[in-house]
Amino acid sequence: MSFDVVYAGQTCRAFAIRFKGEAHAYLNRCAHVAMEMDWQPERFFDDSGRWLLCATHGAIYQPDTGECQGGPCRGGLIKIALFEHDGVVHWRSQYNLKPVEF
């Protein structure tokens, strides 16, 4: 699920995924080059479903932490704080909570 967030004063795309039953969200920005990562709309995992994959240069990231696990990475993904309540996932903005449905 993709959505917009304000980060460093700019509106940026972000995405939320489920990995091993847990929700996680990150800026949709590869740590190698600041490009969106999905290789098709809403497709962030590699074929194995084990890694988040940047479509541009092949950097791979750990889905639950955003840490770089291989390829041309410069650090990890920028994680967005989430919490889940009554089956609805919310991300924390500076001023309030907003639902993320996926």
N, C-alpha and C positions, 0 to 999 in steps of 0.2 A: 504494500500500500504506500503510495507516494502522497506527500502533503507539503505545504509551505511552512517555513519557520523564519523568524527574524534572527539572524546571527551576525554579530559585529555590525549592526545597523543596516544590514542588507537582507532582503527577502531571498531565501535560498530554498531549493528543493531538498526534501528529506525523504527517508523511507523507513517503514517498519516491517519487520519480519518476525516469524515465529521459528524458534530453533529449540528442539527438545522440549516443546510445550511452553517455553518462555517467550514473551514479547521483548524485542530489542529494536531500537531506532537509531539511525545515524544520518548525518548530512549526506546527501547524495553527491559526494565529492571525493574522488580518489586522492589518497595521500601522496601519490607520485606526481600527478598533474591534476590540477583542479578541474576535472571533467566529470560529468555524470557517469555513473558506473554501469547502469543497466544495459545489457546487450540487446534486449528487446524490452518494450514497455513492461515495467513491473517484474522483470526477470533479473534477479541479483545472485542467485546461487549457481554454482557450476553444475555439471551434469550429475555429479555424485550426490548433490544436496548437502555436502559437508562444508563447503567454503563459499564465502562471498567473493565474487570474481569481478574485477574491473574489465569491461569489454575492450577498452582501448589498448592497454599494454599488458594485460594478464596478471596484474598484481592480485594476490589472494589474501583474504582476511578471515580471521576467526569470527564466526557469526555472533557469539555471545559476548565478546570483548571488543571487537573491532581491531585487534592487534594484527599487524602484518605478519603473514606466515610464509611469504615467498613472492618472488617477482620483484619488479621495480617499485618498492614502497619507500616512502620517507616518513616513517612514523605510522600511526594507526588512524583509523577513521574517527571522526568526531561524534561521540555518543550523545544522544538526546535522552534526558531523564524521562522515564515512563513509570506509570503505575497502573495496575489493573484493579477495578472494583466492580463487582457484580457482572463480570464478563465483558466489561467495556474497558478498553485501553485508553488512557489519557496521556498526553504529553504536557510537560510543564512549560508554559511560556513565562515571560517575565512578569506578567500581570494576572494570569488566570490559567485555568486548566482547560484543555480542549480535547474532545474525543477523537480518537483515530479508529476508524472501523476497518477491519480486515479479517 
